[in-house]
């Protein structure tokens, strides 16, 4: 009996040490990337290549580094389902792997990419890609609301193109769409014009992205786009993606915001004299982008939702690419490869 009591008392310090070790281990695991086969990932063999099968090259990659955003656009197709952001050294490692496998252009997107560390995280990746990796093209898509002139002063020289999303030049329409911050009275259009001016001042090519939906399909934007003078005006047809903006598990519901193919064509026809216009229908857009999520997994949209590959940090670029669903022919057909380095644009600053 005495011996048993002695053993029980003696094990108390060991139990305390073990409990502390388990607590530290659990905490260290919380922000790690998911295992090689995360929930819902496609489980086919992702480590082999069929003999004679031509390997894709990730020429142009859209890296959605965060899903978090300060806007609530109703049609958003990359919603805030996680708050995860890769440690910057892992992000640099993944970008280096992509460069080594043929990446020429990286486009940083979100969510809102400037929301992470007030733009410092994005800025350092932009600098790394241009200065260290020497990529021909480094671009960003943003809603423009969180960008500061200090950011341009520090990182502008490393950036080729900055695209600002703008779906209407009517403030009320922007509010209906969700293209605004609910917590502030900041005007989205003021941000748009301010960022355009900074792009000119710091020699960054300026681009505008517009999503055609039920709220703006009849709008005439000719005068505003001509005044802003973007190098490209990308006009998308509102697209439904299961689990993102459509279906029971979606954060957004864009089913009431879609337009018909004819309505999209009518919008583009109305603006056909804008020389920078680049229209993209659902058919052209859906599978012609290499989309990389916050875990550096390629997202396959061919089945109407986003099916992730394993992370390229785990299985390498070539193996992950096989499960990207990327339609290279459509990418080229829609003009996905264009003059995307500001050094080659011959813009009048």
Secondary structure, 3 states (H helix, E strand, C coil): CHHHHHHHHHHHHHHHHHHHHHHHHHHHHCCCCCCCCCCCCCCCCCCCCCCCCCCCCCCEEEEECCCCCCCCCCCCCCCCCCCCCCCHHHHHHHHHHHHHCCCCEEEEECCCHHHHHHHHHHHHHHHHHHHHCCCCEEEEEECCCCCCHHHHHHHHHHCCEEEEECCCCCHHHHHHHCCCCCCCCCCHHHHHHHHHHHHHHCCCEEEEEEEECCCCCCCCCHHHHHHHCCCEEEEEECCCCECCCECCCCCCCCCCCCCCHHHHHHHHHHCCCCCCEEEECHHHHCCCCEEECCCCEEEECCCCECEEEEEHHHHCHHHHHCCCCCCHHHHHHCCCCCCCCHHHCCCCC
